């Protein structure tokens, strides 16, 4: 950086004058110097670039004396400069294993910090406008952009909170309310504006508000972080079709109170309307969403006008679309089995590798895993035939995410079962709650390899551990097997050894794949010998 512009060098020199309200003495008070600050931002090190941008945003937010249009110009410079850097760090975050906690935490703090400081900066502009210290003519053009960008920054704070299955701060909802009410009162909520430069930068304040509302209504606690990314892009794609009304209607099955700080909620039949309530729903977005899912499934391609921000498997995209169809519809999914309240504990083992180590025959007959450092004790709140609802120790369970494979042992059983984490959420007490689908109450350690007739290379037939999910075939003669990711192939049969006895597994279907496992079903036949 040029001398005098480095944040680390200017912090002490300028902060006291900014805070005490002396004569405006800020490096970005001069337009030329502000552009030099932007030009001197790191171009390759995106983490450092965001750190510098956050510093300058924070300094602007703590400095009085800027005229509104000059303040906005500075924020705009920093906002636009951050675009490519935050995009890169966002992609890095989604591709980072959650077990790499230090890196995951650094990336999350960098991107969330940007959206938090940008949101604060645009709200600072609103406060300055509302104070009456600026002229109407100077603010008329930029106020709709300020409101829309502020809402987008808040929506992205919501998104990044949900990526960690956290609970959105109440201030996010109250700040969204403030911005949307400003637009309603100013009569520009539906005005089409260039929120950002570029072909996809046009929107309205209403659309930006509805994006956040629909993300909240889409039950993303049942999606993996990558699936949440797809869902957020789909919400943005259909946002112009969503409905928002001041009175209840059949098309609006959710509501939001502009006078409070609570998240949106599903409409309750017979609920009394209120002056600060706004009712919303997917509107025409729902049938269009269904058509998109059908088109992708039928053609195997993504329409050119649908931008998901990356390349994803069609199966994953269709799965997310089907999830959104369910939660945007009038009747959301209900539990398939009744849950019963229960207070007990279960021991949990994370991931396929640790589960296989637990089930290895070298372990004792009781498969006692209590001494293993990877095991965790979770508190069960409720139980059903299909699984558990549990509270998890947040300080220890940073690895937990939707779709994660776990070993499960109840207090009353000596046997291990296999489960999948299906839902993760945080409550107002910062407790993390999970929904667990139980795949099998009994996990049987087996050895599998490619059958001799399935592969040409005999060197590919080295046996490796896997988990058999049932003690006997079902009515179709099939069994479920969990194995390492990438091992299942619909063309290849497998040899399986259980307690020294050989079996032939003929592929029937892939049930589900995760980061470290394949869960598949096979026709099973006993081999001679």
C-alpha positions in Angstrom: 0.0 0.0 0.0 1.0 3.6 -0.4 2.5 5.3 2.6 -0.1 6.4 5.0 -2.9 4.3 3.5 -2.1 1.0 5.2 -4.9 0.2 7.7 -2.4 -1.0 10.3 -0.6 2.3 10.1 -3.5 4.7 9.9 -5.7 3.1 12.6 -4.0 4.9 15.6 -3.4 8.1 13.7 -7.0 8.7 12.7 -9.3 6.8 15.0 -9.2 9.3 17.8 -10.3 12.2 15.6 -13.1 10.1 14.1 -14.4 9.1 17.4 -14.2 12.5 19.1 -16.0 14.2 16.2 -13.2 16.7 15.4 -12.9 18.1 11.9 -13.4 15.3 9.4 -9.9 13.8 9.0 -10.4 10.5 7.2 -8.3 9.1 4.3 -11.5 8.4 2.3 -12.8 12.0 2.7 -10.8 12.8 -0.4 -12.2 11.0 -3.6 -8.8 10.6 -5.1 -7.3 9.1 -2.0 -10.3 6.8 -1.6 -9.7 5.4 -5.1 -6.0 4.9 -4.2 -7.0 2.9 -1.2 -9.1 0.6 -3.4 -6.3 0.4 -6.0 -3.8 -0.7 -3.2 -6.0 -3.6 -1.9 -4.4 -7.0 -2.3 -5.3 -8.6 -5.6 -4.3 -12.2 -4.9 -4.7 -12.7 -1.1 -8.5 -12.5 -0.8 -8.5 -13.1 2.9 -6.2 -10.1 3.4 -8.2 -8.0 1.0 -11.5 -8.6 2.9 -9.7 -7.8 6.2 -8.7 -4.4 4.7 -12.1 -3.7 3.3 -13.7 -4.6 6.6 -11.3 -2.2 8.4 -12.2 0.7 6.1 -16.0 -0.1 6.4 -15.6 -0.1 10.2 -13.8 3.2 10.1 -16.5 4.8 7.9 -19.2 3.5 10.2 -17.5 5.2 13.2 -16.8 8.5 11.4 -19.3 11.4 11.5 -19.2 14.3 9.1 -19.5 12.7 5.7 -22.2 14.0 3.5 -24.6 11.2 2.6 -23.7 11.0 -1.1 -20.0 10.9 -0.3 -20.5 8.3 2.4 -22.4 6.1 -0.1 -19.7 6.6 -2.8 -17.0 5.3 -0.4 -19.2 2.3 0.7 -19.9 1.6 -3.0 -16.2 1.5 -3.8 -15.5 -1.0 -1.0 -18.6 -3.0 -1.8 -17.7 -3.5 -5.4 -14.1 -4.1 -4.6 -15.1 -7.0 -2.2 -17.2 -8.8 -4.8 -14.6 -11.1 -6.4 -12.8 -11.7 -3.1 -15.9 -12.7 -1.2 -17.0 -15.0 -4.1 -13.6 -16.8 -3.9 -13.7 -17.2 -0.2 -17.3 -18.4 -0.4 -16.3 -21.1 -2.8 -13.4 -22.1 -0.6 -15.7 -22.4 2.4 -18.1 -24.7 0.6 -15.2 -27.0 -0.5 -13.5 -27.0 2.9 -14.0 -30.0 5.2 -15.7 -28.9 8.4 -13.2 -31.0 10.4 -10.6 -28.4 9.3 -12.0 -26.1 12.0 -9.4 -23.4 12.0 -9.6 -22.8 8.2 -13.4 -23.2 8.2 -13.8 -20.6 11.0 -11.4 -18.1 9.3 -13.3 -18.3 6.0 -16.7 -18.0 7.7 -15.6 -15.0 9.8 -14.1 -13.2 6.8 -17.2 -13.5 4.6 -19.8 -13.0 7.4 -17.8 -10.1 8.7 -18.0 -8.4 5.3 -21.8 -8.7 5.1 -22.1 -7.5 8.7 -20.0 -4.4 8.1 -21.7 -3.7 4.8 -25.1 -4.0 6.4 -24.0 -1.6 9.2 -22.7 0.8 6.6 -25.9 1.0 4.6 -27.9 1.3 7.8 -25.6 4.2 8.8 -26.7 5.9 5.6 -30.3 5.3 6.5 -29.8 6.8 9.9 -28.1 9.8 8.4 -31.0 10.3 6.0 -33.6 10.0 8.8 -31.7 12.5 10.9 -32.7 15.2 8.4 -29.1 16.4 7.9 -29.2 15.8 4.1 -31.2 17.3 1.3 -34.0 15.3 -0.3 -32.6 15.9 -3.8 -29.3 14.4 -2.9 -30.8 11.3 -1.4 -33.7 10.6 -3.7 -31.7 8.6 -6.3 -29.5 6.6 -3.9 -32.0 5.8 -1.1 -33.7 2.9 -3.0 -30.2 1.4 -3.7 -29.1 1.9 -0.1 -32.3 0.1 1.1 -31.9 -2.8 -1.4 -28.2 -3.3 -0.7 -28.8 -3.2 3.0 -31.5 -5.9 2.7 -29.2 -8.0 0.6 -26.4 -7.7 3.1 -28.8 -8.8 5.9 -30.0 -11.7 3.7 -26.5 -12.8 3.3 -25.9 -12.6 7.0 -28.9 -14.8 7.4 -27.5 -17.2 4.8 -24.1 -17.5 6.4 -25.7 -18.0 9.8 -27.8 -20.9 8.4 -24.7 -22.4 6.7 -23.5 -23.1 10.3 -27.0 -24.2 11.3 -27.2 -21.3 13.7 -30.0 -19.1 14.9 -30.3 -15.7 13.2 -29.8 -12.8 15.6 -33.0 -10.9 16.3 -31.4 -7.7 15.1 -31.3 -9.1 11.5 -35.1 -9.3 11.4 -35.6 -5.9 13.0 -33.1 -4.3 10.7 -34.8 -5.9 7.6 -38.1 -4.5 8.9 -36.6 -1.0 9.2 -35.4 -1.0 5.7 -38.5 -2.4 4.1 -40.8 0.0 6.0 -38.6 2.8 4.8 -39.2 1.7 1.2 -42.9 1.3 1.7 -43.2 4.7 3.3 -41.1 6.2 0.5 -43.2 4.6 -2.2 -40.2 2.9 -3.9 -40.5 -0.7 -2.7 -41.6 -1.9 -6.1 -39.4 0.4 -8.2 -37.0 -1.6 -10.5 -33.5 -0.3 -9.7 -29.9 -1.3 -10.6 -28.9 -2.6 -7.2 -25.4 -3.5 -8.5 -23.8 -2.9 -11.9 -24.1 -5.8 -14.4 -26.7 -7.7 -16.4 -28.1 -9.5 -13.3 -28.0 -6.5 -11.0 -31.6 -5.3 -11.4 -34.1 -5.9 -8.6 -36.5 -4.2 -6.2 -36.6 -3.6 -2.5 -39.6 -5.9 -2.3 -37.6 -8.7 -4.1 -34.7 -8.3 -1.8 -37.0 -8.5 1.2 -38.8 -11.5 -0.1 -35.5 -13.4 -0.7 -34.7 -13.4 3.0 -38.3 -14.3 3.9 -38.3 -17.3 1.5 -34.9 -18.5 2.6 -36.1 -18.5 6.1 -39.3 -20.4 5.1 -37.4 -23.0 3.1 -36.3 -25.1 6.1 -32.6 -25.1 5.2 -31.6 -26.8 8.4 -32.4 -30.0 6.5 -29.9 -29.2 3.7 -26.1 -29.5 3.5 -24.1 -26.3 3.1 -23.7 -26.9 -0.7 -27.4 -27.7 -1.0 -28.1 -24.4 0.9 -26.0 -22.6 -1.6 -28.2 -24.0 -4.4 -31.4 -23.2 -2.5 -30.3 -19.5 -2.1 -29.6 -19.2 -5.8 -33.0 -20.8 -6.7 -34.7 -18.4 -4.3 -33.0 -15.4 -6.0 -34.0 -16.8 -9.4 -37.7 -16.9 -8.6 -37.8 -13.9 -6.3 -39.7 -11.7 -8.8 -42.6 -14.2 -8.7 -43.1 -14.3 -4.9 -46.2 -12.7 -3.4 -46.3 -10.1 -0.6 -49.5 -8.8 0.8 -50.8 -6.6 3.6 -53.8 -8.8 4.2 -54.1 -12.7 4.4 -54.7 -14.6 1.2 -54.6 -18.2 0.0 -51.4 -17.5 -1.9 -49.5 -16.3 1.2 -49.0 -19.1 3.7 -46.3 -17.3 5.7 -46.3 -14.1 7.6 -43.8 -11.7 9.1 -44.3 -9.0 11.7 -42.5 -5.7 10.8 -43.0 -4.5 14.3 -41.0 -7.2 16.0 -37.7 -9.1 15.8 -38.9 -12.7 15.3 -38.4 -14.8 12.1 -41.2 -15.4 9.6 -43.7 -18.1 10.6 -46.3 -20.3 8.8 -49.8 -18.9 8.8 -52.1 -20.3 11.5 -55.7 -20.7 10.4 -57.9 -18.0 12.0 -55.0 -15.8 13.1 -56.0 -12.1 13.5 -54.4 -9.7 10.9 -52.4 -6.7 12.1 -51.2 -3.4 10.7 -47.5 -4.5 10.9 -48.0 -8.0 9.6 -47.0 -8.8 6.0 -48.1 -12.1 4.4 -46.0 -13.8 1.8 -45.6 -17.0 -0.3 -44.0 -18.5 -3.3 -46.9 -17.3 -5.6 -46.2 -18.2 -9.3 -42.7 -19.3 -8.2 -44.1 -22.7 -7.0 -45.4 -24.0 -10.3 -42.4 -22.6 -12.1 -40.1 -24.4 -9.6 -41.9 -27.7 -10.3 -41.5 -27.2 -14.0 -37.8 -26.5 -13.6 -37.3 -29.7 -11.5 -39.2 -31.7 -14.2 -37.1 -30.2 -17.0 -33.8 -30.9 -15.4 -34.8 -34.4 -14.6 -36.0 -35.0 -18.2 -33.3 -33.3 -20.2 -30.4 -33.7 -17.8 -29.4 -30.1 -18.4 -29.8 -26.7 -16.6 -31.6 -24.0 -18.5 -29.2 -21.1 -19.6 -31.1 -18.5 -17.6 -30.7 -20.4 -14.3 -27.5 -19.4 -12.6 -26.6 -21.5 -9.6 -23.1 -20.1 -9.0 -21.3 -23.3 -9.7 -21.4 -26.8 -11.3 -23.4 -29.4 -9.3 -24.7 -32.9 -10.0 -28.2 -32.9 -11.5 -29.3 -35.3 -8.8 -28.3 -32.8 -6.1 -30.0 -29.9 -7.8 -33.3 -31.8 -8.4 -33.1 -33.0 -4.7 -32.9 -29.3 -3.6 -35.7 -28.3 -5.9 -38.0 -31.0 -4.6 -37.1 -29.9 -1.0 -38.2 -26.4 -1.8 -41.4 -27.6 -3.5 -42.3 -29.2 -0.3 -41.7 -26.2 1.9 -43.1 -23.6 -0.5 -46.4 -25.6 -0.8 -49.5 -25.1 1.2 -49.0 -28.3 3.2 -45.3 -28.7 4.3 -43.9 -32.2 5.2 -45.1 -33.8 8.4 -43.3 -36.4 10.5 -43.8 -39.9 9.0 -43.7 -41.5 12.5 -44.9 -40.4 15.8 -42.2 -39.1 18.2 -42.3 -39.8 21.9 -40.5 -37.7 24.5 -37.7 -39.4 26.2 -34.7 -38.4 28.4 -31.7 -40.7 27.8 -28.3 -40.6 26.2 -26.7 -42.1 23.1 -23.1 -42.5 22.3 -22.1 -41.2 18.8 -19.2 -42.0 16.6 -18.5 -39.6 13.7 -17.8 -40.8 10.2 -17.2 -44.1 8.4 -13.6 -44.5 9.4 -14.2 -44.3 13.1 -17.3 -46.4 12.8 -15.3 -49.1 11.0 -12.7 -49.0 13.7 -15.4 -49.5 16.3 -16.9 -52.5 14.6 -13.5 -54.2 13.8 -13.5 -57.8 15.1 -10.4 -57.0 17.0 -12.5 -55.1 19.4 -14.1 -56.8 22.4 -17.4 -58.6 22.1 -19.2 -55.8 23.7 -17.8 -53.3 21.2 -17.1 -50.9 24.1 -16.2 -47.6 22.6 -16.4 -45.5 25.7 -12.6 -45.0 25.9 -12.3 -43.7 22.3 -11.7 -40.0 22.1 -13.9 -39.5 19.0 -17.0 -40.8 20.8 -19.5 -38.2 22.1 -22.5 -38.4 24.4 -25.7 -36.8 23.1 -28.9 -36.2 25.1 -32.0 -37.7 23.4 -35.2 -35.6 23.7 -37.5 -37.8 21.7 -37.5 -41.1 19.8 -39.5 -42.7 17.1 -39.3 -45.9 15.0 -37.2 -43.9 12.5 -34.7 -42.3 14.7 -33.9 -39.7 17.4 -34.2 -36.0 18.2 -31.1 -35.1 20.3 -29.2 -32.2 21.9 -25.5 -32.1 21.1 -22.6 -30.6 22.9 -21.8 -27.6 20.6 -18.3 -27.1 21.9 -17.3 -30.6 20.8 -19.4 -31.3 17.7 -18.1 -28.9 15.1 -18.0 -31.8 12.6 -21.8 -32.2 12.7 -23.7 -31.4 9.5 -26.7 -32.6 7.5 -26.0 -35.9 5.7 -23.2 -37.0 8.1 -22.8 -40.7 8.8 -22.8 -41.7 12.5 -22.5 -44.8 14.6 -25.2 -44.8 17.3 -25.3 -46.9 20.6 -28.1 -46.5 23.1 -27.5 -46.8 26.9 -29.3 -50.1 27.0 -27.7 -51.8 24.0 -24.3 -53.5 23.5 -24.7 -53.2 19.8 -24.0 -50.3 17.4 -26.5 -49.0 14.9 -25.9 -46.7 11.9 -27.6 -43.3 11.4 -27.6 -40.2 9.3 -27.9 -36.6 10.5 -30.9 -35.2 8.8 -31.5 -31.9 10.5 -29.3 -29.4 12.5 -30.6 -26.3 14.2 -29.8 -24.0 17.1 -32.3 -22.6 19.6 -32.4 -19.3 21.5 -30.3 -20.9 24.3 -27.5 -21.7 21.8 -28.2 -25.4 22.1 -27.7 -27.4 18.9 -30.5 -29.9 18.1 -30.3 -32.6 15.5 -32.7 -35.1 13.9 -31.2 -38.5 13.3 -32.5 -41.1 10.8 -31.6 -44.6 12.0 -30.6 -46.8 9.1 -30.1 -49.9 11.2 -30.2 -50.8 14.8 -27.5 -53.5 14.2 -24.3 -52.7 12.3 -22.4 -55.8 11.2 -18.8 -55.5 10.2 -18.0 -57.3 6.8 -15.2 -57.4 4.2 -16.0 -56.7 0.6 -14.1 -56.7 -2.7 -14.9 -56.6 -6.4 -16.1 -60.0 -7.6 -13.7 -61.9 -9.9 -16.1 -61.5 -12.9 -16.7 -57.8 -12.2 -13.2 -56.3 -12.9 -10.3 -57.3 -15.1 -7.6 -56.2 -12.7 -7.3 -58.8 -10.0 -5.3 -56.3 -8.0 -8.5 -54.3 -7.5 -10.0 -57.2 -5.4 -8.2 -56.4 -2.1 -10.9 -56.9 0.6 -11.8 -53.8 2.6 -14.1 -53.2 5.6 -17.8 -52.2 5.1 -21.0 -52.3 7.2 -23.9 -54.7 6.6 -27.2 -53.0 7.7 -29.4 -56.1 8.2 -29.1 -59.7 9.6 -31.2 -61.1 6.8 -32.4 -60.1 3.3 -35.7 -58.3 2.9 -38.7 -59.5 0.9 -36.9 -58.7 -2.4 -33.8 -60.6 -1.3 -31.8 -57.4 -0.8 -29.6 -56.1 1.9 -28.2 -52.6 2.6 -24.4 -52.0 2.8 -22.5 -48.9 3.7 -19.0 -48.7 2.2 -16.4 -46.1 1.4 -17.4 -43.3 -1.1 -16.9 -44.2 -4.7 -16.8 -48.0 -4.3 -20.4 -48.7 -5.5 -20.7 -49.2 -9.2 -24.1 -50.4 -10.7 -22.2 -52.7 -13.1 -19.9 -54.4 -10.6 -20.9 -57.2 -8.2 -19.0 -57.6 -4.9 -17.8 -60.4 -2.9 -18.7 -60.1 0.8 -17.4 -62.1 3.7 -19.4 -62.2 7.0 -17.9 -64.1 9.9 -15.8 -66.1 7.5 -18.7 -67.0 5.1 -18.6 -65.9 1.5 -21.6 -64.1 -0.3 -22.1 -62.5 -3.7 -23.6 -59.0 -3.8 -25.3 -58.0 -7.1 -25.9 -54.2 -7.3 -29.6 -53.2 -7.0 -29.6 -49.4 -6.3 -27.6 -46.6 -4.8 -29.6 -45.2 -1.9 -27.5 -42.3 -0.9 -23.9 -41.0 -1.0 -22.0 -38.8 1.4 -18.6 -37.2 1.7 -17.0 -40.5 3.0 -19.6 -43.2 2.2 -21.9 -44.9 -0.3 -25.1 -46.5 1.0 -26.4 -49.0 -1.5 -28.7 -52.1 -1.8 -27.7 -55.4 -3.2 -29.2 -58.7 -4.1 -27.4 -61.3 -2.0 -26.5 -64.9 -2.7 -24.6 -67.4 -0.7 -21.4 -68.6 -2.4 -20.3 -72.2 -2.1 -17.3 -72.9 0.0 
